[in-house]
Amino acid sequence: MVVSLFCKEREPGLSMVVIGVDAHKRSHTLVAVDGIGRRLAERTVGTTSEDHLKIVEWAG
């Protein structure tokens, strides 16, 4: 599943970043890619509310 957590109006010179989520019962792995599919970052977190806040901070 691919989820775009934040969608801001593009500024000149900036490219879009898409965050893909592989969600499981005990962990979620997220990968950020640029507009042509290059991997920019990856993060695995647990499934608690605290972990979900970490995802928002990471993506923000």
DOZA-119453 format. One record per atom (N, C-alpha, C, O, CB): atom name; chain; x, y, z; residue number from 1; residue in three letters. Coordinates in nm, 2 decimals. Glycine has a CB too. Example, Ala and Ser with C-alpha at 12.3 -4.5 7.8 and 13.67 -1.06 7.14 Angstrom:
<rs>
  name  chain    east   north      up  resi  resn
     N      A    1.32   -0.57    0.78     1   ala
    CA      A    1.23   -0.45    0.78     1   ala
     C      A    1.32   -0.33    0.78     1   ala
     O      A    1.42   -0.33    0.85     1   ala
    CB      A    1.13   -0.45    0.90     1   ala
     N      A    1.28   -0.22    0.71     2   ser
    CA      A    1.37   -0.11    0.71     2   ser
     C      A    1.29    0.00    0.79     2   ser
     O      A    1.34    0.11    0.80     2   ser
    CB      A    1.41   -0.06    0.57     2   ser
</rs>
This chain:
<rs>
  name  chain    east   north      up  resi  resn
     N      A    0.08   -0.12    0.00     1   met
    CA      A    0.00    0.00    0.00     1   met
     C      A    0.09    0.12    0.00     1   met
     O      A    0.19    0.13    0.07     1   met
    CB      A   -0.10    0.00    0.12     1   met
     N      A    0.06    0.22   -0.08     2   val
    CA      A    0.13    0.35   -0.08     2   val
     C      A    0.04    0.46   -0.03     2   val
     O      A   -0.07    0.47   -0.07     2   val
    CB      A    0.18    0.38   -0.23     2   val
     N      A    0.10    0.53    0.07     3   val
    CA      A    0.02    0.63    0.13     3   val
     C      A    0.10    0.76    0.13     3   val
     O      A    0.22    0.76    0.17     3   val
    CB      A   -0.02    0.60    0.28     3   val
     N      A    0.05    0.87    0.09     4   ser
    CA      A    0.11    1.00    0.09     4   ser
     C      A    0.06    1.07    0.22     4   ser
     O      A   -0.06    1.11    0.23     4   ser
    CB      A    0.08    1.09   -0.03     4   ser
     N      A    0.15    1.08    0.32     5   leu
    CA      A    0.10    1.13    0.45     5   leu
     C      A    0.08    1.28    0.45     5   leu
     O      A   -0.02    1.33    0.51     5   leu
    CB      A    0.21    1.10    0.56     5   leu
     N      A    0.16    1.35    0.37     6   phe
    CA      A    0.14    1.50    0.36     6   phe
     C      A    0.15    1.54    0.22     6   phe
     O      A    0.24    1.49    0.14     6   phe
    CB      A    0.25    1.57    0.45     6   phe
     N      A    0.06    1.62    0.18     7   cys
    CA      A    0.06    1.67    0.04     7   cys
     C      A    0.06    1.82    0.05     7   cys
     O      A   -0.05    1.89    0.07     7   cys
    CB      A   -0.06    1.62   -0.04     7   cys
     N      A    0.17    1.88    0.02     8   lys
    CA      A    0.18    2.03    0.02     8   lys
     C      A    0.20    2.08   -0.12     8   lys
     O      A    0.25    2.01   -0.21     8   lys
    CB      A    0.30    2.08    0.11     8   lys
     N      A    0.15    2.20   -0.14     9   glu
    CA      A    0.17    2.26   -0.28     9   glu
     C      A    0.32    2.26   -0.31     9   glu
     O      A    0.40    2.31   -0.23     9   glu
    CB      A    0.11    2.40   -0.28     9   glu
     N      A    0.35    2.22   -0.43    10   arg
    CA      A    0.49    2.21   -0.47    10   arg
     C      A    0.55    2.35   -0.49    10   arg
     O      A    0.49    2.44   -0.55    10   arg
    CB      A    0.51    2.13   -0.59    10   arg
     N      A    0.67    2.37   -0.44    11   glu
    CA      A    0.74    2.49   -0.45    11   glu
     C      A    0.84    2.47   -0.57    11   glu
     O      A    0.89    2.36   -0.59    11   glu
    CB      A    0.82    2.54   -0.32    11   glu
     N      A    0.87    2.58   -0.64    12   pro
    CA      A    0.97    2.57   -0.75    12   pro
     C      A    1.10    2.50   -0.71    12   pro
     O      A    1.15    2.54   -0.60    12   pro
    CB      A    1.00    2.70   -0.81    12   pro
     N      A    1.15    2.41   -0.78    13   gly
    CA      A    1.27    2.34   -0.75    13   gly
     C      A    1.26    2.22   -0.65    13   gly
     O      A    1.36    2.15   -0.63    13   gly
    CB      A    1.37    2.44   -0.69    13   gly
     N      A    1.14    2.20   -0.60    14   leu
    CA      A    1.12    2.08   -0.51    14   leu
     C      A    1.05    1.97   -0.58    14   leu
     O      A    0.97    2.00   -0.67    14   leu
    CB      A    1.04    2.12   -0.38    14   leu
     N      A    1.08    1.85   -0.54    15   ser
    CA      A    1.01    1.74   -0.61    15   ser
     C      A    0.93    1.66   -0.50    15   ser
     O      A    0.95    1.68   -0.38    15   ser
    CB      A    1.11    1.64   -0.67    15   ser
     N      A    0.83    1.59   -0.55    16   met
    CA      A    0.74    1.51   -0.46    16   met
     C      A    0.81    1.40   -0.40    16   met
     O      A    0.90    1.33   -0.46    16   met
    CB      A    0.62    1.47   -0.54    16   met
     N      A    0.77    1.37   -0.27    17   val
    CA      A    0.82    1.25   -0.20    17   val
     C      A    0.70    1.17   -0.17    17   val
     O      A    0.60    1.22   -0.11    17   val
    CB      A    0.90    1.29   -0.07    17   val
     N      A    0.71    1.04   -0.20    18   val
    CA      A    0.60    0.95   -0.16    18   val
     C      A    0.65    0.85   -0.06    18   val
     O      A    0.76    0.80   -0.06    18   val
    CB      A    0.55    0.87   -0.29    18   val
     N      A    0.56    0.82    0.04    19   ile
    CA      A    0.60    0.73    0.15    19   ile
     C      A    0.51    0.60    0.13    19   ile
     O      A    0.39    0.61    0.14    19   ile
    CB      A    0.58    0.80    0.29    19   ile
     N      A    0.58    0.49    0.12    20   gly
    CA      A    0.51    0.36    0.11    20   gly
     C      A    0.51    0.30    0.25    20   gly
     O      A    0.61    0.31    0.32    20   gly
    CB      A    0.58    0.27    0.00    20   gly
     N      A    0.40    0.23    0.28    21   val
    CA      A    0.39    0.17    0.41    21   val
     C      A    0.36    0.02    0.40    21   val
     O      A    0.27   -0.02    0.33    21   val
    CB      A    0.28    0.24    0.49    21   val
     N      A    0.44   -0.06    0.47    22   asp
    CA      A    0.42   -0.21    0.47    22   asp
     C      A    0.37   -0.23    0.62    22   asp
     O      A    0.46   -0.25    0.71    22   asp
    CB      A    0.55   -0.29    0.43    22   asp
     N      A    0.24   -0.24    0.64    23   ala
    CA      A    0.19   -0.25    0.78    23   ala
     C      A    0.16   -0.40    0.81    23   ala
     O      A    0.10   -0.47    0.74    23   ala
    CB      A    0.06   -0.17    0.78    23   ala
     N      A    0.21   -0.43    0.93    24   his
    CA      A    0.19   -0.56    0.99    24   his
     C      A    0.13   -0.55    1.13    24   his
     O      A    0.12   -0.44    1.18    24   his
    CB      A    0.32   -0.64    0.99    24   his
     N      A    0.10   -0.66    1.19    25   lys
    CA      A    0.04   -0.66    1.32    25   lys
     C      A    0.14   -0.60    1.43    25   lys
     O      A    0.09   -0.53    1.52    25   lys
    CB      A    0.00   -0.81    1.36    25   lys
     N      A    0.27   -0.63    1.42    26   arg
    CA      A    0.36   -0.58    1.52    26   arg
     C      A    0.46   -0.48    1.48    26   arg
     O      A    0.53   -0.42    1.56    26   arg
    CB      A    0.44   -0.70    1.58    26   arg
     N      A    0.46   -0.45    1.35    27   ser
    CA      A    0.56   -0.34    1.30    27   ser
     C      A    0.51   -0.28    1.17    27   ser
     O      A    0.43   -0.35    1.10    27   ser
    CB      A    0.70   -0.40    1.28    27   ser
     N      A    0.55   -0.16    1.14    28   his
    CA      A    0.52   -0.09    1.02    28   his
     C      A    0.66   -0.05    0.96    28   his
     O      A    0.74    0.01    1.03    28   his
    CB      A    0.42    0.03    1.04    28   his
     N      A    0.68   -0.08    0.84    29   thr
    CA      A    0.80   -0.03    0.77    29   thr
     C      A    0.76    0.07    0.66    29   thr
     O      A    0.67    0.05    0.58    29   thr
    CB      A    0.88   -0.15    0.71    29   thr
     N      A    0.83    0.19    0.67    30   leu
    CA      A    0.80    0.30    0.57    30   leu
     C      A    0.92    0.32    0.49    30   leu
     O      A    1.03    0.32    0.54    30   leu
    CB      A    0.75    0.42    0.65    30   leu
     N      A    0.90    0.35    0.36    31   val
    CA      A    1.01    0.39    0.27    31   val
     C      A    0.97    0.52    0.20    31   val
     O      A    0.86    0.52    0.14    31   val
    CB      A    1.04    0.27    0.17    31   val
     N      A    1.05    0.61    0.20    32   ala
    CA      A    1.03    0.74    0.13    32   ala
     C      A    1.11    0.73   -0.01    32   ala
     O      A    1.23    0.70   -0.01    32   ala
    CB      A    1.07    0.86    0.21    32   ala
     N      A    1.04    0.76   -0.12    33   val
    CA      A    1.10    0.76   -0.25    33   val
     C      A    1.07    0.90   -0.31    33   val
     O      A    0.98    0.97   -0.29    33   val
    CB      A    1.05    0.65   -0.34    33   val
     N      A    1.16    0.94   -0.40    34   asp
    CA      A    1.14    1.06   -0.48    34   asp
     C      A    1.06    1.04   -0.60    34   asp
     O      A    1.00    0.93   -0.62    34   asp
    CB      A    1.28    1.12   -0.52    34   asp
     N      A    1.04    1.14   -0.68    35   gly
    CA      A    0.95    1.14   -0.79    35   gly
     C      A    0.98    1.04   -0.90    35   gly
     O      A    0.90    1.00   -0.98    35   gly
    CB      A    0.94    1.27   -0.85    35   gly
     N      A    1.11    0.99   -0.90    36   ile
    CA      A    1.15    0.89   -1.00    36   ile
     C      A    1.18    0.75   -0.94    36   ile
     O      A    1.23    0.66   -1.00    36   ile
    CB      A    1.27    0.93   -1.08    36   ile
     N      A    1.14    0.74   -0.81    37   gly
    CA      A    1.15    0.61   -0.74    37   gly
     C      A    1.27    0.58   -0.67    37   gly
     O      A    1.29    0.47   -0.62    37   gly
    CB      A    1.13    0.51   -0.84    37   gly
     N      A    1.36    0.68   -0.65    38   arg
    CA      A    1.49    0.65   -0.58    38   arg
     C      A    1.46    0.65   -0.43    38   arg
     O      A    1.39    0.74   -0.38    38   arg
    CB      A    1.59    0.76   -0.61    38   arg
     N      A    1.51    0.55   -0.36    39   arg
    CA      A    1.49    0.54   -0.21    39   arg
     C      A    1.56    0.65   -0.14    39   arg
     O      A    1.68    0.67   -0.16    39   arg
    CB      A    1.53    0.40   -0.16    39   arg
     N      A    1.49    0.73   -0.06    40   leu
    CA      A    1.55    0.84    0.01    40   leu
     C      A    1.57    0.80    0.16    40   leu
     O      A    1.67    0.84    0.22    40   leu
    CB      A    1.46    0.96    0.01    40   leu
     N      A    1.48    0.72    0.22    41   ala
    CA      A    1.49    0.69    0.36    41   ala
     C      A    1.40    0.57    0.39    41   ala
     O      A    1.31    0.54    0.32    41   ala
    CB      A    1.46    0.81    0.45    41   ala
     N      A    1.43    0.50    0.50    42   glu
    CA      A    1.35    0.39    0.54    42   glu
     C      A    1.34    0.39    0.69    42   glu
     O      A    1.44    0.42    0.76    42   glu
    CB      A    1.41    0.25    0.49    42   glu
     N      A    1.23    0.35    0.75    43   arg
    CA      A    1.21    0.35    0.89    43   arg
     C      A    1.12    0.23    0.93    43   arg
     O      A    1.01    0.21    0.86    43   arg
    CB      A    1.15    0.48    0.94    43   arg
     N      A    1.15    0.16    1.03    44   thr
    CA      A    1.06    0.05    1.09    44   thr
     C      A    1.03    0.09    1.23    44   thr
     O      A    1.11    0.12    1.31    44   thr
    CB      A    1.12   -0.09    1.08    44   thr
     N      A    0.90    0.09    1.26    45   val
    CA      A    0.85    0.12    1.40    45   val
     C      A    0.75    0.02    1.44    45   val
     O      A    0.70   -0.06    1.36    45   val
    CB      A    0.79    0.27    1.40    45   val
     N      A    0.72    0.02    1.57    46   gly
    CA      A    0.61   -0.06    1.63    46   gly
     C      A    0.48   -0.01    1.59    46   gly
     O      A    0.46    0.07    1.50    46   gly
    CB      A    0.63   -0.07    1.78    46   gly
     N      A    0.38   -0.06    1.66    47   thr
    CA      A    0.24   -0.03    1.62    47   thr
     C      A    0.16    0.04    1.73    47   thr
     O      A    0.04    0.05    1.73    47   thr
    CB      A    0.17   -0.16    1.59    47   thr
     N      A    0.23    0.10    1.83    48   thr
    CA      A    0.16    0.17    1.94    48   thr
     C      A    0.13    0.32    1.89    48   thr
     O      A    0.19    0.36    1.79    48   thr
    CB      A    0.25    0.18    2.06    48   thr
     N      A    0.05    0.38    1.97    49   ser
    CA      A    0.02    0.53    1.94    49   ser
     C      A    0.15    0.61    1.94    49   ser
     O      A    0.17    0.70    1.86    49   ser
    CB      A   -0.08    0.58    2.04    49   ser
     N      A    0.24    0.58    2.03    50   glu
    CA      A    0.37    0.65    2.04    50   glu
     C      A    0.45    0.63    1.91    50   glu
     O      A    0.51    0.72    1.86    50   glu
    CB      A    0.45    0.60    2.17    50   glu
     N      A    0.45    0.50    1.86    51   asp
    CA      A    0.52    0.47    1.74    51   asp
     C      A    0.46    0.55    1.62    51   asp
     O      A    0.53    0.60    1.53    51   asp
    CB      A    0.52    0.32    1.71    51   asp
     N      A    0.33    0.56    1.62    52   his
    CA      A    0.26    0.63    1.51    52   his
     C      A    0.30    0.78    1.51    52   his
     O      A    0.32    0.84    1.41    52   his
    CB      A    0.11    0.62    1.52    52   his
     N      A    0.32    0.84    1.63    53   leu
    CA      A    0.37    0.98    1.64    53   leu
     C      A    0.51    0.99    1.59    53   leu
     O      A    0.54    1.09    1.52    53   leu
    CB      A    0.36    1.03    1.79    53   leu
     N      A    0.59    0.89    1.61    54   lys
    CA      A    0.73    0.89    1.56    54   lys
     C      A    0.72    0.89    1.40    54   lys
     O      A    0.81    0.96    1.34    54   lys
    CB      A    0.81    0.76    1.60    54   lys
     N      A    0.63    0.82    1.34    55   ile
    CA      A    0.61    0.82    1.20    55   ile
     C      A    0.58    0.96    1.15    55   ile
     O      A    0.64    1.01    1.05    55   ile
    CB      A    0.50    0.72    1.15    55   ile
     N      A    0.49    1.03    1.21    56   val
    CA      A    0.45    1.16    1.17    56   val
     C      A    0.57    1.26    1.18    56   val
     O      A    0.59    1.34    1.10    56   val
    CB      A    0.33    1.22    1.26    56   val
     N      A    0.65    1.25    1.29    57   glu
    CA      A    0.76    1.33    1.31    57   glu
     C      A    0.87    1.30    1.20    57   glu
     O      A    0.93    1.39    1.15    57   glu
    CB      A    0.83    1.31    1.45    57   glu
     N      A    0.89    1.17    1.17    58   trp
    CA      A    0.98    1.13    1.07    58   trp
     C      A    0.95    1.19    0.93    58   trp
     O      A    1.03    1.24    0.86    58   trp
    CB      A    1.00    0.98    1.07    58   trp
     N      A    0.82    1.18    0.90    59   ala
    CA      A    0.77    1.22    0.77    59   ala
     C      A    0.76    1.37    0.75    59   ala
     O      A    0.77    1.42    0.64    59   ala
    CB      A    0.63    1.15    0.74    59   ala
     N      A    0.74    1.44    0.86    60   gly
    CA      A    0.72    1.58    0.86    60   gly
     C      A    0.83    1.66    0.82    60   gly
     O      A    0.83    1.78    0.81    60   gly
    CB      A    0.67    1.63    0.99    60   gly
</rs>
